[in-house]
């Protein structure tokens, strides 16, 4: 709620890290610099269960990170 209050919404806060663009990552990662940094920041805010792998999976689930390989029917090629 603190982040949403400061940024207008949690969505706006999250997308500002990528300037509103989806990140394409197709190398089988389980974390990234972004998920590492968010994990540390969120832990400092008192959030629980926000390790870098969990945060990376969340970024994939909400569309900030697209990990679909070329050839996959879900691949967007952004």
N, C-alpha and C positions, 0 to 999 in steps of 0.2 A: 504494500500500500504506500509505503514511503517513496518508492521509485515511481509509482504511478502518479502520486501527487506532485512530485518534482517535474516529471516529464509530460504530464497530461494523460498518459496511459502506459501500461507496461509494454504494450505493443510498440509504441513510439520509442520508448527507451531501448528496447531490444534491437529494433531495426536501425537505429542511428549508428550502430557499430559497423554496418555494411552500407551505409548511405542508401538504404532501402533496396539494395540489390541482393539477390540470392547468390550465395557462394557455391561454386561448383567444385566438388572435391571427390575424386574417383580413385583414390589410392588405398582404400581399405582402412582408413583411419578410425581410431576410437576416441580421439581427442584432437584439439587444435589449439593454436595460440589463443583464439577467441574463447574457447570453452575453458581453457586454463585460467585466463584472466577473469572471466565471469564467475567461475567457481570460487576463486579467492575472494573476489569482491562480495559475492552473495554470502559466503561464510562470515565475513566481517560484519555483515548486516544482521547476522543471527539466523540465517536460513540453514536448514538441516537437509541432509541427503542430497547435496549438490556437488558431488565429486565431478571431476572433469569429464569422465565418461558419461555420467548421467546427464550433465549439461549438454554435451555434444549430441547425445541421443535426442534430447529435448529440442535442440536447434534443428535437427533433421525433421523431427515430428511437426514443428511449426513452420517449416519451409525456409528457414534462414539458410540452411545448408542442404544442398541437393547432392546426394551421393549415388544417384542412379547412373550406372555405366552406359556408355554409348551402346546402342543395340537393345537396351531395355525399353519396353513399351512406355515406361514412365519417364524416360530421359527427355529433358526439356532442351538441353543444349544452349542454355542461356549465356 
